[in-house]
Amino acid sequence: MGEYSAVIGAGTMGLGIAYVLAAAGDTAILVEPDAGRAANAVATLTGVAESAVKRGKLSEDAAKDLIGRISVVAAVEDLPAGTAELVVEAVPERMELKKDLLPRIETHCAPAILATNTSGLSIDELATVLTRPERFLGLHFFNPVWVMPLLEIVRGERTDPAVLESARALAVRIGKEPIVVRNMPGFATSRLGVAIGLEGMRMLEEGVASAEDIDKAMELGYKHPMGPLRLTDLVGLDVRLDIARNLSKDLGPRFEPPQILIDKVAAGELGKKSGKGFYDWS
């Protein structure tokens, strides 16, 4: 096999990233050790492609070719060695999990661009475990990846300017609008989005208004396409909790998670993926 792109983790974000890479013509390999997720990955993406056909966004042949460019393996070490153009790590927002994984990717795949799809973890701290930190940066995609046009590129202190420019070119090639931000806590998007989301939760907790009316206030009053509580349900309450805890360490108490968020995650109410969050999705 020649050059390829790989995505580590077949969760919601990993699936979306693999889809847009394949849609742009890349050979996209998903790495997913969980057998259930691995088995469902191609079927899920086939459903996305079929939906695009029904909406007139893809021809049937293009959809078939797109899915044909996606494959799934169980481990980083199952990827072709040393020929990766791009590897995007898209595992859960846990610093130690990512630090354990990134050196394995670097050693086995030697990617021209090694990226993490973090929405808030420090790129520079993650880079400390790498031998070639100049090839490393953040590529923060948004859900659903095949719809959302933004790609937030996070440059670390040691990111090579040429690698940054390659990432810009990649964004354009896969149909995204890139912005480039410094490696600061929360970057640009998470810092703003989480601040609004947490305040919406506090308002719900205080009985200011219902979840529906808080969301409607932002949708109709500020032209947000989706309110902060419904968006939190789609992102995942557990993901938002992790981000809030990380931001509060760096930016102080204004990012401390409200009790309602902590309690819902503890109860398994994680949003759409669990069937219940601030809304009932069952």
C-alpha positions as CSV (number, residue, x, y, z in Angstrom):
1,M,0.0,0.0,0.0
2,G,1.2,3.5,-0.8
3,E,0.5,6.6,1.4
4,Y,-2.7,6.4,3.4
5,S,-4.5,8.4,6.1
6,A,-5.5,6.8,9.4
7,V,-7.9,7.7,12.2
8,I,-7.5,6.1,15.7
9,G,-10.8,5.5,17.3
10,A,-14.1,4.7,15.7
11,G,-16.3,6.8,17.9
12,T,-18.6,9.5,16.6
13,M,-15.7,11.9,15.7
14,G,-13.4,9.2,14.4
15,L,-16.1,7.9,12.0
16,G,-16.8,11.4,10.7
17,I,-13.1,12.1,10.1
18,A,-12.6,8.9,8.2
19,Y,-15.7,9.7,6.1
20,V,-14.5,13.1,5.0
21,L,-11.0,11.8,4.3
22,A,-12.4,9.0,2.1
23,A,-14.8,11.5,0.5
24,A,-11.7,13.5,-0.6
25,G,-10.2,10.5,-2.2
26,D,-7.9,9.2,0.6
27,T,-7.4,5.6,1.5
28,A,-8.7,5.9,5.1
29,I,-8.0,3.3,7.7
30,L,-9.8,3.3,11.0
31,V,-8.2,1.7,14.1
32,E,-10.7,0.4,16.6
33,P,-9.8,-2.3,19.2
34,D,-13.4,-2.7,20.3
35,A,-14.9,-5.5,18.2
36,G,-18.4,-4.2,18.4
37,R,-17.5,-0.7,17.3
38,A,-15.2,-2.1,14.6
39,A,-18.0,-4.3,13.2
40,N,-20.4,-1.4,13.1
41,A,-18.1,1.2,11.7
42,V,-18.4,0.5,8.0
43,A,-22.1,-0.1,8.3
44,T,-22.6,3.2,10.0
45,L,-20.6,5.1,7.4
46,T,-22.4,3.2,4.6
47,G,-25.7,4.6,6.1
48,V,-24.2,8.1,6.0
49,A,-23.2,7.7,2.3
50,E,-26.6,6.3,1.4
51,S,-28.3,9.2,3.1
52,A,-26.1,11.6,1.0
53,V,-27.2,9.7,-2.2
54,K,-30.9,10.2,-1.2
55,R,-30.3,13.9,-0.7
56,G,-28.6,14.2,-4.1
57,K,-25.2,15.0,-2.6
58,L,-23.5,11.8,-3.9
59,S,-24.1,9.5,-6.9
60,E,-24.5,5.8,-6.1
61,D,-21.1,5.1,-7.7
62,A,-19.4,7.8,-5.7
63,A,-20.9,6.5,-2.5
64,K,-19.7,3.0,-3.3
65,D,-16.2,4.2,-4.1
66,L,-16.1,6.3,-0.9
67,I,-17.0,3.4,1.3
68,G,-14.6,1.2,-0.6
69,R,-11.7,3.5,0.5
70,I,-12.5,2.9,4.2
71,S,-11.2,-0.2,6.1
72,V,-10.9,-1.1,9.8
73,V,-8.1,-2.7,11.7
74,A,-7.8,-3.6,15.4
75,A,-4.5,-1.9,16.4
76,V,-2.0,0.8,15.5
77,E,0.5,-1.9,14.8
78,D,-1.8,-3.4,12.1
79,L,-1.4,-0.2,10.0
80,P,1.1,-0.3,7.1
81,A,4.4,0.8,8.7
82,G,6.0,4.1,7.9
83,T,3.9,5.3,5.0
84,A,1.2,7.4,6.6
85,E,0.5,10.9,5.1
86,L,-1.8,11.7,8.0
87,V,-2.8,10.1,11.3
88,V,-5.5,11.7,13.4
89,E,-5.9,10.4,17.0
90,A,-9.5,10.6,18.0
91,V,-9.8,8.7,21.3
92,P,-11.5,10.1,24.4
93,E,-10.3,13.3,26.1
94,R,-7.9,11.8,28.5
95,M,-4.4,13.2,28.6
96,E,-2.7,9.9,29.7
97,L,-4.6,7.9,27.2
98,K,-3.4,10.1,24.4
99,K,0.1,10.3,25.7
100,D,0.3,6.5,25.7
101,L,-1.1,6.2,22.2
102,L,0.8,9.0,20.3
103,P,4.3,7.6,20.6
104,R,3.1,4.3,19.3
105,I,1.6,6.0,16.3
106,E,4.7,8.0,15.7
107,T,7.0,5.0,15.9
108,H,5.0,2.7,13.7
109,C,3.5,5.0,11.1
110,A,6.0,7.9,10.9
111,P,3.2,10.2,9.6
112,A,4.0,13.4,7.8
113,I,1.3,15.0,9.9
114,L,0.4,13.6,13.3
115,A,-2.7,15.2,14.8
116,T,-4.9,15.0,17.8
117,N,-8.6,15.7,17.6
118,T,-8.7,17.2,21.1
119,S,-11.1,20.0,21.9
120,G,-9.2,21.3,24.8
121,L,-6.1,19.4,25.9
122,S,-2.7,21.1,25.6
123,I,-0.9,20.3,22.3
124,D,2.4,21.2,23.9
125,E,2.0,18.8,26.8
126,L,1.0,16.0,24.4
127,A,4.0,16.8,22.3
128,T,6.4,16.1,25.2
129,V,6.1,12.3,24.6
130,L,7.0,12.6,20.9
131,T,10.4,12.5,19.2
132,R,9.3,14.6,16.3
133,P,7.0,17.2,17.9
134,E,7.5,19.5,14.8
135,R,5.1,17.2,12.9
136,F,2.4,17.4,15.6
137,L,-0.6,19.7,15.8
138,G,-4.3,19.7,16.7
139,L,-7.1,19.2,14.2
140,H,-10.3,19.9,16.0
141,F,-13.2,18.7,13.9
142,F,-16.9,19.4,14.7
143,N,-19.8,17.0,14.9
144,P,-21.2,15.9,12.5
145,V,-17.9,16.0,10.7
146,W,-19.4,15.5,7.2
147,V,-21.7,18.5,7.7
148,M,-19.8,21.1,9.8
149,P,-17.5,23.3,7.7
150,L,-15.1,24.4,10.5
151,L,-11.7,22.9,11.2
152,E,-9.8,24.4,14.1
153,I,-6.0,23.9,13.6
154,V,-4.1,24.2,16.8
155,R,-0.4,25.0,16.4
156,G,2.0,24.0,19.2
157,E,5.2,25.9,20.1
158,R,7.2,23.3,18.2
159,T,4.9,22.8,15.2
160,D,6.9,23.2,12.0
161,P,5.4,26.1,9.9
162,A,5.5,23.8,6.8
163,V,3.4,21.2,8.7
164,L,1.0,23.9,9.6
165,E,0.7,24.9,6.0
166,S,0.2,21.3,5.0
167,A,-2.7,21.1,7.5
168,R,-4.3,24.2,6.0
169,A,-4.1,22.6,2.6
170,L,-5.6,19.4,3.9
171,A,-8.5,21.3,5.4
172,V,-9.3,22.9,2.1
173,R,-8.9,19.6,0.2
174,I,-11.5,17.9,2.4
175,G,-13.9,20.8,2.1
176,K,-13.3,22.5,5.5
177,E,-12.8,26.2,6.4
178,P,-9.7,26.3,8.6
179,I,-8.9,28.7,11.4
180,V,-5.5,28.6,13.1
181,V,-5.2,29.2,16.9
182,R,-2.4,29.1,19.4
183,N,-2.2,26.4,21.9
184,M,-4.1,28.1,24.7
185,P,-6.6,26.5,27.1
186,G,-9.8,25.8,25.3
187,F,-8.4,27.1,22.1
188,A,-11.1,29.4,20.5
189,T,-14.1,27.3,20.0
190,S,-14.2,25.2,23.1
191,R,-13.6,28.2,25.4
192,L,-16.5,30.1,23.9
193,G,-18.8,27.1,23.4
194,V,-18.3,25.6,26.8
195,A,-18.7,28.9,28.5
196,I,-22.2,29.3,27.0
197,G,-23.0,25.7,27.6
198,L,-22.1,25.8,31.3
199,E,-24.0,29.0,31.9
200,G,-27.1,27.4,30.2
201,M,-26.8,24.5,32.6
202,R,-26.5,26.8,35.6
203,M,-29.7,28.7,34.4
204,L,-31.5,25.3,34.1
205,E,-30.2,24.4,37.6
206,E,-31.5,27.7,39.1
207,G,-34.9,27.3,37.4
208,V,-34.5,30.4,35.2
209,A,-36.2,28.6,32.3
210,S,-36.7,25.2,30.8
211,A,-34.0,23.6,28.6
212,E,-36.2,24.2,25.6
213,D,-36.7,27.9,26.3
214,I,-33.0,28.5,27.2
215,D,-32.1,26.9,23.8
216,K,-34.8,28.8,22.0
217,A,-33.4,32.1,23.4
218,M,-30.1,31.5,21.8
219,E,-31.5,30.2,18.5
220,L,-34.0,33.0,17.9
221,G,-32.3,35.8,19.8
222,Y,-28.7,35.3,18.7
223,K,-29.2,33.2,15.5
224,H,-27.4,30.2,16.9
225,P,-28.3,27.2,14.8
226,M,-28.7,25.1,18.0
227,G,-29.1,25.9,21.6
228,P,-26.3,25.2,24.1
229,L,-28.2,22.4,26.0
230,R,-29.3,20.5,22.9
231,L,-25.7,20.9,21.5
232,T,-24.4,19.5,24.8
233,D,-26.6,16.4,24.3
234,L,-25.1,15.9,20.8
235,V,-21.5,16.4,21.9
236,G,-22.0,14.2,25.0
237,L,-22.4,15.4,28.6
238,D,-19.3,13.3,29.6
239,V,-17.2,15.0,26.9
240,R,-18.4,18.4,28.1
241,L,-17.6,17.5,31.7
242,D,-14.1,16.4,30.8
243,I,-13.5,19.7,28.9
244,A,-14.9,21.8,31.7
245,R,-12.7,20.1,34.3
246,N,-9.6,20.6,32.2
247,L,-10.5,24.3,31.5
248,S,-11.2,25.0,35.2
249,K,-7.7,23.8,36.1
250,D,-6.2,26.4,33.8
251,L,-8.7,29.2,33.7
252,G,-10.3,29.1,37.1
253,P,-13.7,28.7,38.7
254,R,-15.7,30.2,35.8
255,F,-15.3,26.9,34.0
256,E,-16.0,24.6,37.0
257,P,-18.8,22.2,35.9
258,P,-22.2,22.8,37.6
259,Q,-23.6,20.1,39.8
260,I,-26.4,19.3,37.3
261,L,-23.8,18.2,34.8
262,I,-21.8,16.1,37.3
263,D,-25.0,14.4,38.5
264,K,-26.3,13.6,35.0
265,V,-23.0,12.0,33.9
266,A,-22.9,10.0,37.1
267,A,-26.4,8.8,36.3
268,G,-25.4,7.7,32.8
269,E,-27.4,10.5,31.2
270,L,-24.8,11.3,28.5
271,G,-27.0,12.9,25.9
272,K,-28.2,11.5,22.6
273,K,-25.8,8.5,22.7
274,S,-27.4,7.2,25.9
275,G,-30.9,8.2,25.1
276,K,-31.2,10.9,27.7
277,G,-29.4,14.1,28.7
278,F,-31.0,17.5,29.0
279,Y,-33.5,16.1,26.5
280,D,-35.2,12.7,26.1
281,W,-33.8,11.0,22.9
282,S,-35.5,7.6,23.3
